[in-house]
């Protein structure tokens, strides 16, 4: 049983990484037989992986047709932004209500971000993905810091879908520097008890991502329409 769980976890992490990083693109079909051969696994753990990915809104299964990676869309992203602002700002409000200023796990993340050397050229996709999560984890840890297990559980369920859009934003010119600046300042504001200012910065931070990515997604959607038309 333990071996089966390890196989399932490995497949899940692999496919999730491929989808989040865009190696497997939206609209692409996940062919069970093909993946079974390529990954050297049986179908049961693959089916379990598809079920989890569907719960995370990364894939959709059409009965008797197949399983497809969900396409990135400006409409979905806009709704995700609204949810992120609501949930992450609520987490900051919770920190204010419980007067919590010490956030050691968030401090570690920001410290790591400040020590990271951004390569001029990435060796491979694994290096890019690893760097990405060093920054993306800030927002998940911020929510976890509010000590609301239900909120954390819900946000974790959405985090992989959020990550697809974050990944698209993260490697745009100036995005990493802005993330580093905003995360560092946000933490400092929380630690000094300036929670209203931290919340305002968080809103501005997420709205900035929304504006930048909506332009990118609009171009992606137009390109997809042109491809389908031909």
MDAnalysis code that builds the backbone (N, CA, C; Angstrom):
import MDAnalysis as mda
import numpy as np

u = mda.Universe.empty(690, n_residues=230, atom_resindex=np.repeat(np.arange(230), 3), trajectory=True)
u.add_TopologyAttr("name", ["N", "CA", "C"] * 230)
u.add_TopologyAttr("resid", np.arange(1, 231))
u.add_TopologyAttr("resname", ["UNK", "UNK", "UNK", "UNK", "UNK", "UNK", "UNK", "UNK", "UNK", "UNK", "UNK", "UNK", "UNK", "UNK", "UNK", "UNK", "UNK", "UNK", "UNK", "UNK", "UNK", "UNK", "UNK", "UNK", "UNK", "UNK", "UNK", "UNK", "UNK", "UNK", "UNK", "UNK", "UNK", "UNK", "UNK", "UNK", "UNK", "UNK", "UNK", "UNK", "UNK", "UNK", "UNK", "UNK", "UNK", "UNK", "UNK", "UNK", "UNK", "UNK", "UNK", "UNK", "UNK", "UNK", "UNK", "UNK", "UNK", "UNK", "UNK", "UNK", "UNK", "UNK", "UNK", "UNK", "UNK", "UNK", "UNK", "UNK", "UNK", "UNK", "UNK", "UNK", "UNK", "UNK", "UNK", "UNK", "UNK", "UNK", "UNK", "UNK", "UNK", "UNK", "UNK", "UNK", "UNK", "UNK", "UNK", "UNK", "UNK", "UNK", "UNK", "UNK", "UNK", "UNK", "UNK", "UNK", "UNK", "UNK", "UNK", "UNK", "UNK", "UNK", "UNK", "UNK", "UNK", "UNK", "UNK", "UNK", "UNK", "UNK", "UNK", "UNK", "UNK", "UNK", "UNK", "UNK", "UNK", "UNK", "UNK", "UNK", "UNK", "UNK", "UNK", "UNK", "UNK", "UNK", "UNK", "UNK", "UNK", "UNK", "UNK", "UNK", "UNK", "UNK", "UNK", "UNK", "UNK", "UNK", "UNK", "UNK", "UNK", "UNK", "UNK", "UNK", "UNK", "UNK", "UNK", "UNK", "UNK", "UNK", "UNK", "UNK", "UNK", "UNK", "UNK", "UNK", "UNK", "UNK", "UNK", "UNK", "UNK", "UNK", "UNK", "UNK", "UNK", "UNK", "UNK", "UNK", "UNK", "UNK", "UNK", "UNK", "UNK", "UNK", "UNK", "UNK", "UNK", "UNK", "UNK", "UNK", "UNK", "UNK", "UNK", "UNK", "UNK", "UNK", "UNK", "UNK", "UNK", "UNK", "UNK", "UNK", "UNK", "UNK", "UNK", "UNK", "UNK", "UNK", "UNK", "UNK", "UNK", "UNK", "UNK", "UNK", "UNK", "UNK", "UNK", "UNK", "UNK", "UNK", "UNK", "UNK", "UNK", "UNK", "UNK", "UNK", "UNK", "UNK", "UNK", "UNK", "UNK", "UNK", "UNK", "UNK", "UNK", "UNK", "UNK", "UNK", "UNK", "UNK"])
u.atoms.positions = np.array([
    [0.836, -1.214, 0.000],
    [0.000, 0.000, 0.000],
    [0.868, 1.260, 0.000],
    [1.945, 1.231, 0.788],
    [2.837, 2.372, 0.880],
    [3.494, 2.633, -0.473],
    [3.879, 1.516, -1.139],
    [4.507, 1.638, -2.455],
    [3.542, 2.269, -3.448],
    [2.286, 1.849, -3.407],
    [1.268, 2.396, -4.309],
    [1.093, 3.891, -4.069],
    [1.071, 4.278, -2.785],
    [0.911, 5.692, -2.449],
    [2.095, 6.502, -2.955],
    [3.320, 5.940, -2.849],
    [4.505, 6.652, -3.317],
    [4.476, 6.849, -4.827],
    [4.038, 5.815, -5.540],
    [3.919, 5.916, -6.991],
    [2.898, 6.988, -7.353],
    [1.739, 6.961, -6.697],
    [0.684, 7.939, -6.963],
    [1.168, 9.360, -6.707],
    [1.897, 9.554, -5.614],
    [2.420, 10.878, -5.267],
    [3.412, 11.354, -6.308],
    [4.287, 10.458, -6.759],
    [5.292, 10.823, -7.757],
    [4.642, 11.218, -9.080],
    [3.635, 10.448, -9.497],
    [2.932, 10.762, -10.742],
    [2.225, 12.106, -10.610],
    [1.562, 12.318, -9.479],
    [0.832, 13.559, -9.244],
    [1.778, 14.754, -9.298],
    [2.904, 14.662, -8.605],
    [3.859, 15.771, -8.577],
    [4.421, 16.043, -9.965],
    [4.687, 14.970, -10.724],
    [5.242, 15.117, -12.065],
    [4.248, 15.819, -12.993],
    [3.017, 15.328, -13.047],
    [2.019, 15.908, -13.947],
    [1.634, 17.321, -13.518],
    [1.534, 17.524, -12.218],
    [1.208, 18.868, -11.716],
    [2.292, 19.860, -12.138],
    [3.546, 19.458, -12.000],
    [4.670, 20.327, -12.387],
    [4.643, 20.618, -13.887],
    [4.343, 19.598, -14.678],
    [4.294, 19.772, -16.127],
    [3.180, 20.738, -16.552],
    [2.046, 20.656, -15.851],
    [0.913, 21.530, -16.186],
    [1.163, 22.957, -15.707],
    [1.612, 23.109, -14.462],
    [1.860, 24.443, -13.905],
    [2.905, 25.198, -14.722],
    [3.961, 24.501, -15.141],
    [5.052, 25.141, -15.882],
    [4.726, 25.337, -17.356],
    [3.603, 24.762, -17.805],
    [3.212, 24.927, -19.200],
    [3.839, 23.924, -20.155],
    [4.572, 22.952, -19.618],
    [5.142, 21.907, -20.478],
    [4.025, 21.092, -21.123],
    [2.973, 20.853, -20.339],
    [1.746, 20.287, -20.896],
    [0.746, 21.436, -20.941],
    [0.318, 21.807, -22.107],
    [-0.469, 23.030, -22.264],
    [-1.971, 22.793, -22.168],
    [-2.669, 23.893, -21.929],
    [-4.120, 23.843, -21.846],
    [-4.732, 23.290, -23.120],
    [-5.725, 22.428, -22.960],
    [-6.380, 21.817, -24.102],
    [-5.773, 20.493, -24.517],
    [-4.553, 20.222, -24.029],
    [-3.878, 18.976, -24.405],
    [-4.527, 17.779, -23.707],
    [-4.668, 16.698, -24.443],
    [-5.286, 15.500, -23.880],
    [-4.242, 14.651, -23.165],
    [-4.607, 14.151, -21.986],
    [-3.750, 13.223, -21.249],
    [-4.201, 11.807, -21.596],
    [-3.402, 11.139, -22.397],
    [-3.765, 9.802, -22.873],
    [-3.254, 8.755, -21.891],
    [-4.192, 8.063, -21.284],
    [-3.879, 7.117, -20.219],
    [-2.877, 6.046, -20.657],
    [-3.126, 5.411, -21.803],
    [-2.229, 4.351, -22.283],
    [-0.811, 4.859, -22.523],
    [-0.726, 6.022, -23.160],
    [0.576, 6.615, -23.475],
    [1.354, 6.962, -22.207],
    [0.685, 7.610, -21.256],
    [1.348, 7.990, -20.007],
    [1.755, 6.765, -19.201],
    [0.922, 5.740, -19.227],
    [1.225, 4.506, -18.510],
    [2.542, 3.909, -18.988],
    [2.747, 3.913, -20.308],
    [3.987, 3.377, -20.892],
    [5.168, 4.305, -20.608],
    [4.972, 5.605, -20.824],
    [6.056, 6.582, -20.649],
    [6.558, 6.635, -19.205],
    [5.633, 6.546, -18.249],
    [5.998, 6.663, -16.840],
    [6.273, 5.305, -16.187],
    [5.953, 4.236, -16.916],
    [6.200, 2.898, -16.390],
    [5.327, 2.553, -15.200],
    [4.060, 2.952, -15.267],
    [3.141, 2.695, -14.153],
    [1.854, 2.064, -14.694],
    [1.085, 1.477, -13.789],
    [-0.194, 0.893, -14.187],
    [-1.266, 1.978, -14.224],
    [-2.445, 1.633, -14.679],
    [-3.513, 2.624, -14.836],
    [-4.145, 3.109, -13.526],
    [-4.315, 2.251, -12.502],
    [-4.981, 2.727, -11.274],
    [-4.376, 3.986, -10.658],
    [-3.030, 4.059, -10.459],
    [-2.503, 5.313, -9.895],
    [-2.658, 6.500, -10.830],
    [-2.658, 6.236, -12.141],
    [-2.879, 7.321, -13.101],
    [-4.294, 7.876, -12.971],
    [-5.259, 6.989, -12.840],
    [-6.656, 7.416, -12.705],
    [-6.868, 8.204, -11.416],
    [-6.196, 7.769, -10.350],
    [-6.287, 8.491, -9.083],
    [-5.672, 9.884, -9.221],
    [-4.570, 9.956, -9.960],
    [-3.918, 11.248, -10.213],
    [-4.835, 12.170, -11.008],
    [-5.487, 11.642, -12.033],
    [-6.419, 12.441, -12.831],
    [-7.549, 12.985, -11.946],
    [-8.018, 12.155, -11.015],
    [-9.105, 12.578, -10.127],
    [-8.668, 13.766, -9.266],
    [-7.454, 13.684, -8.724],
    [-6.940, 14.764, -7.874],
    [-6.728, 16.034, -8.695],
    [-6.148, 15.877, -9.880],
    [-5.907, 17.028, -10.747],
    [-7.220, 17.695, -11.164],
    [-8.257, 16.895, -11.319],
    [-9.565, 17.461, -11.656],
    [-10.115, 18.260, -10.479],
    [-9.920, 17.762, -9.267],
    [-10.351, 18.498, -8.071],
    [-9.606, 19.819, -7.934],
    [-8.393, 19.868, -8.474],
    [-7.589, 21.091, -8.426],
    [-7.858, 21.996, -9.633],
    [-8.805, 21.585, -10.478],
    [-9.193, 22.335, -11.681],
    [-8.063, 22.430, -12.706],
    [-7.133, 21.489, -12.657],
    [-6.046, 21.470, -13.631],
    [-6.411, 20.648, -14.861],
    [-7.327, 19.690, -14.690],
    [-7.802, 18.903, -15.827],
    [-9.316, 18.775, -15.743],
    [-9.900, 18.371, -16.854],
    [-11.334, 18.074, -16.883],
    [-11.513, 16.769, -17.650],
    [-12.382, 15.922, -17.163],
    [-12.635, 14.636, -17.807],
    [-14.010, 14.646, -18.460],
    [-14.034, 14.331, -19.736],
    [-15.288, 14.233, -20.484],
    [-15.594, 12.750, -20.660],
    [-16.687, 12.263, -20.080],
    [-17.023, 10.838, -20.161],
    [-16.982, 10.302, -21.591],
    [-16.323, 9.156, -21.744],
    [-16.203, 8.435, -23.016],
    [-15.399, 9.184, -24.076],
    [-14.788, 10.296, -23.684],
    [-13.952, 11.047, -24.637],
    [-12.505, 11.120, -24.155],
    [-12.302, 11.587, -22.903],
    [-10.939, 11.643, -22.385],
    [-10.733, 12.725, -21.338],
    [-9.489, 12.840, -20.893],
    [-9.099, 13.829, -19.885],
    [-8.215, 14.878, -20.537],
    [-8.570, 16.153, -20.327],
    [-7.864, 17.254, -20.967],
    [-7.386, 18.266, -19.925],
    [-6.227, 18.873, -20.190],
    [-5.736, 19.952, -19.329],
    [-6.621, 21.170, -19.553],
    [-7.082, 21.775, -18.473],
    [-7.940, 22.958, -18.611],
    [-7.146, 24.110, -19.225],
    [-7.795, 24.874, -20.053],
    [-7.116, 25.975, -20.728],
    [-7.055, 27.203, -19.823],
    [-5.951, 27.929, -19.938],
    [-5.841, 29.200, -19.233],
    [-6.837, 30.174, -19.845],
    [-7.495, 30.946, -19.003],
    [-8.473, 31.897, -19.521],
    [-8.499, 33.168, -18.685],
    [-8.682, 34.290, -19.360],
    [-8.733, 35.577, -18.666],
    [-9.936, 35.635, -17.729],
    [-11.026, 34.987, -18.116],
    [-12.226, 34.965, -17.273],
    [-11.957, 34.212, -15.966],
    [-11.366, 33.019, -16.082],
    [-11.042, 32.239, -14.885],
    [-10.033, 32.976, -14.011],
    [-9.027, 33.542, -14.647],
    [-7.998, 34.256, -13.901],
    [-8.577, 35.434, -13.135],
    [-9.484, 36.149, -13.756],
    [-10.116, 37.299, -13.107],
    [-10.859, 36.866, -11.848],
    [-11.569, 35.739, -11.947],
    [-12.291, 35.214, -10.786],
    [-11.323, 34.740, -9.700],
    [-10.221, 34.117, -10.114],
    [-9.211, 33.662, -9.157],
    [-8.601, 34.854, -8.430],
    [-8.360, 35.938, -9.158],
    [-7.819, 37.148, -8.533],
    [-8.757, 37.675, -7.447],
    [-10.045, 37.703, -7.767],
    [-11.036, 38.165, -6.780],
    [-10.989, 37.306, -5.526],
    [-10.905, 35.989, -5.721],
    [-10.850, 35.067, -4.589],
    [-9.566, 35.242, -3.794],
    [-8.452, 35.412, -4.478],
    [-7.169, 35.581, -3.781],
    [-7.177, 36.843, -2.924],
    [-7.664, 37.922, -3.480],
    [-7.720, 39.175, -2.724],
    [-8.581, 38.994, -1.480],
    [-9.727, 38.348, -1.650],
    [-10.635, 38.132, -0.525],
    [-9.981, 37.272, 0.555],
    [-9.405, 36.147, 0.151],
    [-8.846, 35.192, 1.116],
    [-7.552, 35.701, 1.757],
    [-6.631, 36.212, 0.946],
    [-5.346, 36.642, 1.494],
    [-5.492, 37.888, 2.368],
    [-6.387, 38.780, 1.982],
    [-6.628, 39.962, 2.825],
    [-7.321, 39.561, 4.129],
    [-8.207, 38.564, 4.045],
    [-8.837, 38.054, 5.255],
    [-7.782, 37.471, 6.197],
    [-6.783, 36.792, 5.628],
    [-5.710, 36.225, 6.445],
    [-4.960, 37.331, 7.192],
    [-4.703, 38.445, 6.517],
    [-4.030, 39.582, 7.173],
    [-4.915, 40.156, 8.274],
    [-6.215, 40.241, 8.004],
    [-7.147, 40.726, 9.025],
    [-7.157, 39.808, 10.249],
    [-7.043, 38.511, 10.009],
    [-6.979, 37.558, 11.113],
    [-5.724, 37.773, 11.953],
    [-4.614, 38.038, 11.278],
    [-3.371, 38.318, 12.005],
    [-3.547, 39.547, 12.896],
    [-4.300, 40.510, 12.385],
    [-4.555, 41.730, 13.167],
    [-5.432, 41.425, 14.367],
    [-6.458, 40.606, 14.175],
    [-7.402, 40.319, 15.264],
    [-6.757, 39.507, 16.384],
    [-5.809, 38.640, 16.027],
    [-5.143, 37.834, 17.070],
    [-3.814, 38.460, 17.498],
    [-3.535, 39.648, 16.939],
    [-2.320, 40.405, 17.275],
    [-1.061, 39.555, 17.101],
    [-0.990, 38.901, 15.968],
    [0.156, 38.039, 15.677],
    [1.152, 38.782, 14.792],
    [2.373, 38.917, 15.299],
    [3.412, 39.623, 14.559],
    [4.601, 38.718, 14.211],
    [4.783, 37.674, 15.019],
    [5.905, 36.772, 14.796],
    [5.506, 35.692, 13.788],
    [6.134, 35.718, 12.646],
    [5.825, 34.773, 11.568],
    [7.121, 34.112, 11.090],
    [7.671, 33.192, 11.883],
    [8.977, 32.597, 11.557],
    [9.038, 31.901, 10.205],
    [7.970, 31.200, 9.812],
    [7.991, 30.491, 8.531],
    [7.986, 31.476, 7.357],
    [7.222, 32.551, 7.512],
    [7.190, 33.578, 6.462],
    [8.533, 34.302, 6.401],
    [9.148, 34.497, 7.565],
    [10.467, 35.135, 7.613],
    [11.502, 34.302, 6.870],
    [11.426, 32.971, 7.031],
    [12.371, 32.077, 6.343],
    [12.216, 32.186, 4.831],
    [10.969, 32.262, 4.382],
    [10.718, 32.358, 2.946],
    [11.288, 33.659, 2.385],
    [11.029, 34.766, 3.069],
    [11.526, 36.066, 2.606],
    [13.051, 36.109, 2.678],
    [13.616, 35.528, 3.716],
    [15.083, 35.474, 3.839],
    [15.684, 34.690, 2.677],
    [15.056, 33.557, 2.343],
    [15.518, 32.743, 1.216],
    [15.433, 33.521, -0.083],
    [14.335, 34.239, -0.269],
    [14.152, 35.029, -1.487],
    [15.247, 36.084, -1.634],
    [15.608, 36.713, -0.523],
    [16.626, 37.763, -0.562],
    [18.031, 37.225, -0.802],
    [18.229, 35.939, -0.540],
    [19.545, 35.327, -0.727],
    [19.696, 34.659, -2.096],
    [18.567, 34.495, -2.781],
    [18.585, 33.802, -4.075],
    [19.362, 34.609, -5.129],
    [20.210, 33.901, -5.842],
    [20.910, 34.493, -6.972],
    [20.126, 34.143, -8.238],
    [19.597, 35.143, -8.892],
    [18.806, 34.898, -10.097],
    [19.761, 34.669, -11.278],
    [19.761, 33.479, -11.853],
    [20.674, 33.200, -12.972],
    [20.300, 33.990, -14.222],
    [21.295, 34.384, -14.985],
    [21.025, 35.087, -16.239],
    [20.412, 34.130, -17.251],
    [20.807, 32.858, -17.136],
    [20.258, 31.838, -18.010],
    [20.004, 30.580, -17.193],
    [18.797, 30.043, -17.291],
    [18.445, 28.862, -16.520],
    [19.014, 27.601, -17.163],
    [19.488, 26.693, -16.304],
    [20.076, 25.438, -16.780],
    [19.008, 24.561, -17.417],
    [17.872, 24.449, -16.707],
    [16.778, 23.606, -17.191],
    [15.464, 24.049, -16.556],
    [14.388, 23.366, -16.923],
    [13.064, 23.706, -16.406],
    [12.952, 23.455, -14.906],
    [13.693, 22.464, -14.405],
    [13.652, 22.145, -12.976],
    [14.183, 23.315, -12.147],
    [15.223, 23.961, -12.642],
    [15.787, 25.120, -11.948],
    [14.785, 26.275, -11.922],
    [14.093, 26.480, -13.041],
    [13.081, 27.540, -13.110],
    [11.934, 27.253, -12.143],
    [11.497, 26.003, -12.123],
    [10.366, 25.619, -11.284],
    [10.707, 25.758, -9.801],
    [11.923, 25.370, -9.450],
    [12.369, 25.471, -8.059],
    [12.423, 26.929, -7.609],
    [12.949, 27.791, -8.465],
    [13.010, 29.222, -8.142],
    [11.609, 29.797, -7.996],
    [10.735, 29.422, -8.897],
    [9.358, 29.909, -8.857],
    [8.703, 29.646, -7.509],
    [8.814, 28.416, -7.002],
    [8.144, 28.068, -5.753],
    [8.760, 28.744, -4.532],
    [9.998, 29.149, -4.624],
    [10.607, 29.905, -3.523],
    [9.867, 31.219, -3.309],
    [9.252, 31.733, -4.370],
    [8.504, 32.987, -4.281],
    [7.005, 32.740, -4.131],
    [6.481, 31.773, -4.860],
    [5.038, 31.508, -4.821],
    [4.581, 31.061, -3.439],
    [5.444, 30.381, -2.705],
    [5.080, 29.875, -1.375],
    [4.801, 30.981, -0.362],
    [5.224, 32.202, -0.654],
    [4.973, 33.321, 0.256],
    [3.482, 33.467, 0.533],
    [2.680, 33.408, -0.509],
    [1.241, 33.650, -0.367],
    [0.543, 32.506, 0.362],
    [0.959, 31.281, 0.094],
    [0.383, 30.145, 0.814],
    [0.738, 30.224, 2.296],
    [1.976, 30.563, 2.594],
    [2.392, 30.651, 3.992],
    [1.703, 31.806, 4.716],
    [1.428, 32.885, 3.990],
    [0.699, 34.012, 4.581],
    [-0.679, 33.552, 5.039],
    [-1.358, 32.780, 4.199],
    [-2.683, 32.260, 4.549],
    [-2.575, 31.289, 5.721],
    [-1.575, 30.421, 5.696],
    [-1.396, 29.452, 6.784],
    [-1.107, 30.145, 8.119],
    [-0.479, 31.313, 8.063],
    [-0.127, 32.041, 9.287],
    [-1.344, 32.517, 10.068],
    [-2.499, 32.562, 9.399],
    [-3.722, 33.023, 10.055],
    [-4.295, 31.981, 11.020],
    [-3.712, 30.771, 11.002],
    [-4.123, 29.691, 11.924],
    [-5.594, 29.301, 11.772],
    [-6.067, 29.277, 10.539],
    [-7.425, 28.823, 10.255],
    [-7.303, 27.607, 9.344],
    [-7.455, 26.417, 9.920],
    [-7.202, 25.185, 9.179],
    [-8.136, 25.018, 7.986],
    [-9.380, 25.491, 8.107],
    [-10.329, 25.366, 7.006],
    [-9.930, 26.287, 5.846],
    [-9.491, 27.487, 6.188],
    [-9.057, 28.438, 5.171],
    [-7.824, 27.906, 4.442],
    [-6.887, 27.368, 5.219],
    [-5.664, 26.807, 4.637],
    [-5.982, 25.640, 3.715],
    [-6.861, 24.749, 4.161],
    [-7.242, 23.586, 3.359],
    [-7.866, 24.029, 2.037],
    [-8.752, 25.005, 2.092],
    [-9.417, 25.494, 0.883],
    [-8.415, 26.150, -0.056],
    [-7.515, 26.968, 0.494],
    [-6.536, 27.683, -0.332],
    [-5.554, 26.714, -0.969],
    [-5.153, 25.688, -0.233],
    [-4.247, 24.677, -0.782],
    [-4.883, 23.982, -1.979],
    [-6.182, 23.732, -1.905],
    [-6.879, 23.087, -3.002],
    [-6.875, 23.927, -4.268],
    [-6.783, 25.232, -4.095],
    [-6.785, 26.156, -5.233],
    [-5.367, 26.528, -5.669],
    [-4.379, 26.230, -4.830],
    [-3.026, 26.750, -5.043],
    [-2.365, 26.294, -6.346],
    [-2.638, 25.056, -6.773],
    [-2.021, 24.585, -8.024],
    [-2.571, 25.339, -9.230],
    [-3.871, 25.627, -9.204],
    [-4.469, 26.398, -10.298],
    [-3.971, 27.839, -10.274],
    [-3.833, 28.400, -9.081],
    [-3.264, 29.740, -8.935],
    [-1.852, 29.758, -9.502],
    [-1.093, 28.689, -9.210],
    [0.313, 28.620, -9.606],
    [0.502, 28.685, -11.118],
    [-0.444, 28.138, -11.888],
    [-0.329, 28.192, -13.351],
    [-0.254, 29.635, -13.835],
    [-1.066, 30.484, -13.228],
    [-1.088, 31.890, -13.632],
    [0.108, 32.641, -13.041],
    [0.471, 32.304, -11.803],
    [1.645, 32.920, -11.193],
    [2.898, 32.630, -12.012],
    [2.999, 31.390, -12.493],
    [4.173, 30.976, -13.261],
    [4.274, 31.788, -14.549],
    [3.149, 32.046, -15.173],
    [3.105, 32.824, -16.405],
    [3.566, 34.264, -16.152],
    [3.251, 34.786, -14.962],
    [3.639, 36.155, -14.592],
    [5.092, 36.231, -14.134],
    [5.534, 35.203, -13.405],
    [6.787, 35.255, -12.667],
    [8.007, 35.549, -13.536],
    [8.032, 35.037, -14.761],
    [9.212, 35.187, -15.601],
    [9.106, 36.356, -16.584],
    [8.127, 37.238, -16.360],
    [8.060, 38.457, -17.139],
    [9.108, 39.440, -16.622],
    [9.631, 40.319, -17.468],
    [10.662, 41.282, -17.034],
    [10.232, 42.087, -15.813],
    [11.073, 42.097, -14.795],
    [10.829, 42.891, -13.598],
    [9.942, 42.242, -12.558],
    [9.325, 41.105, -12.882],
    [8.371, 40.477, -11.958],
    [9.047, 39.949, -10.699],
    [10.199, 39.304, -10.857],
    [10.886, 38.732, -9.685],
    [11.317, 39.842, -8.735],
    [11.877, 40.913, -9.269],
    [12.322, 42.040, -8.436],
    [11.158, 42.666, -7.692],
    [10.020, 42.775, -8.369],
    [8.837, 43.366, -7.717],
    [8.318, 42.447, -6.619],
    [8.262, 41.150, -6.891],
    [7.835, 40.188, -5.869],
    [8.714, 40.300, -4.632],
    [10.014, 40.335, -4.841],
    [10.961, 40.411, -3.731],
    [10.752, 41.683, -2.915],
    [10.600, 42.807, -3.580],
    [10.390, 44.089, -2.908],
    [9.094, 44.092, -2.107],
    [7.999, 43.642, -2.740],
    [6.685, 43.663, -2.084],
    [6.615, 42.669, -0.920],
    [7.150, 41.478, -1.107],
    [7.116, 40.474, -0.041],
    [7.909, 40.942, 1.178],
    [9.078, 41.515, 0.918],
    [9.928, 41.997, 2.018],
    [9.232, 43.118, 2.789],
    [8.639, 44.048, 2.068],
    [7.956, 45.177, 2.717],
    [6.706, 44.710, 3.447],
    [5.967, 43.772, 2.853],
    [4.747, 43.262, 3.472],
    [5.047, 42.619, 4.826],
    [6.084, 41.797, 4.849],
    [6.475, 41.142, 6.097],
    [6.869, 42.178, 7.141],
    [7.638, 43.186, 6.736],
    [8.081, 44.228, 7.669],
    [6.891, 44.984, 8.256],
    [5.893, 45.251, 7.435],
    [4.696, 45.954, 7.915],
    [3.931, 45.110, 8.932],
    [3.828, 43.811, 8.665],
    [3.134, 42.913, 9.601],
    [3.894, 42.848, 10.926],
    [5.197, 42.727, 10.838],
    [6.014, 42.617, 12.054],
    [5.969, 43.878, 12.902],
    [5.777, 45.017, 12.250],
    [5.732, 46.286, 12.997],
    [4.307, 46.643, 13.423],
    [3.363, 45.744, 13.141],
    [1.991, 45.973, 13.567],
    [1.175, 46.860, 12.649],
    [1.698, 47.155, 11.472],
    [0.981, 48.000, 10.513],
    [0.180, 47.112, 9.548],
    [-0.835, 46.452, 10.098],
    [-1.581, 45.453, 9.332],
    [-2.460, 46.077, 8.243],
    [-3.006, 47.263, 8.493],
    [-3.823, 47.918, 7.462],
    [-2.963, 48.270, 6.255],
    [-1.746, 48.748, 6.529],
    [-0.827, 49.088, 5.440],
    [-0.391, 47.827, 4.698],
    [-0.199, 46.733, 5.456],
    [0.181, 45.460, 4.833],
    [-0.927, 44.960, 3.916],
    [-2.175, 45.113, 4.373],
    [-3.311, 44.674, 3.558],
    [-3.434, 45.511, 2.287],
    [-3.208, 46.818, 2.417],
    [-3.275, 47.689, 1.232],
    [-2.197, 47.325, 0.216],
    [-1.006, 47.023, 0.718],
    [0.087, 46.625, -0.166],
    [-0.231, 45.291, -0.841],
    [-0.806, 44.373, -0.084],
    [-1.174, 43.062, -0.636],
    [-2.186, 43.226, -1.771],
    [-3.191, 44.059, -1.552],
    [-4.187, 44.307, -2.608],
    [-3.528, 44.884, -3.859],
    [-2.654, 45.864, -3.660],
    [-1.973, 46.497, -4.788],
    [-1.079, 45.488, -5.518],
    [-0.446, 44.627, -4.752],
    [0.438, 43.586, -5.290],
    [-0.338, 42.631, -6.192],
    [-1.492, 42.189, -5.723],
    [-2.304, 41.243, -6.492],
    [-2.983, 41.917, -7.686],
    [-3.379, 43.169, -7.519],
    [-3.995, 43.891, -8.634],
    [-2.973, 44.153, -9.741],
    [-1.733, 44.389, -9.353],
    [-0.669, 44.593, -10.338],
    [-0.512, 43.329, -11.191],
    [-0.511, 42.165, -10.538],
    [-0.418, 40.903, -11.257],
    [-1.620, 40.736, -12.197],
    [-2.782, 41.110, -11.714],
    [-3.998, 40.986, -12.527],
    [-3.857, 41.798, -13.824],
    [-3.469, 43.055, -13.688],
    [-3.352, 43.933, -14.855],
    [-2.335, 43.396, -15.858],
    [-1.167, 42.995, -15.353],
    [-0.108, 42.479, -16.227],
    [-0.531, 41.193, -16.934],
    [-1.115, 40.282, -16.176],
    [-1.447, 38.976, -16.746],
    [-2.668, 39.006, -17.662],
    [-3.610, 39.901, -17.395],
    [-4.779, 39.990, -18.269],
    [-4.350, 40.343, -19.693],
    [-3.320, 41.178, -19.827],
    [-2.800, 41.526, -21.142],
    [-2.159, 40.305, -21.803],
    [-1.385, 39.548, -21.006],
    [-0.728, 38.347, -21.522],
    [-1.759, 37.310, -21.938],
    [-2.750, 37.084, -21.087],
    [-3.776, 36.081, -21.368],
    [-4.607, 36.450, -22.589],
    [-4.820, 37.735, -22.784],
    [-5.569, 38.188, -23.954],
    [-4.824, 37.802, -25.230],
    [-3.500, 37.957, -25.214],
    [-2.687, 37.576, -26.377],
    [-2.714, 36.064, -26.586],
    [-2.635, 35.303, -25.480],
    [-2.654, 33.840, -25.551],
    [-3.973, 33.357, -26.127],
    [-5.076, 33.941, -25.669],
    [-6.397, 33.538, -26.147],
    [-6.577, 33.849, -27.631],
    [-6.089, 35.001, -28.067],
    [-6.179, 35.356, -29.480],
    [-5.372, 34.389, -30.339],
    [-4.189, 34.017, -29.837],
    [-3.331, 33.082, -30.563],
    [-4.010, 31.723, -30.683],
    [-4.673, 31.288, -29.588],
    [-5.374, 29.998, -29.602],
    [-6.531, 30.008, -30.587],
    [-7.241, 31.139, -30.654],
    [-8.368, 31.250, -31.597],
    [-7.865, 31.145, -33.034],
    [-6.729, 31.804, -33.295],
    [-6.163, 31.782, -34.650],
    [-5.717, 30.373, -35.035],
    [-5.140, 29.642, -34.045],
    [-4.686, 28.279, -34.305],
    [-5.878, 27.375, -34.629],
    [-6.950, 27.505, -33.844],
    [-8.143, 26.686, -34.061],
    [-8.811, 27.013, -35.384],
    [-8.723, 28.279, -35.786],
    [-9.353, 28.693, -37.035],
    [-8.672, 28.071, -38.254],
    [-7.385, 27.743, -38.086],
    [-6.639, 27.143, -39.185],
    [-6.575, 25.611, -39.050],
])
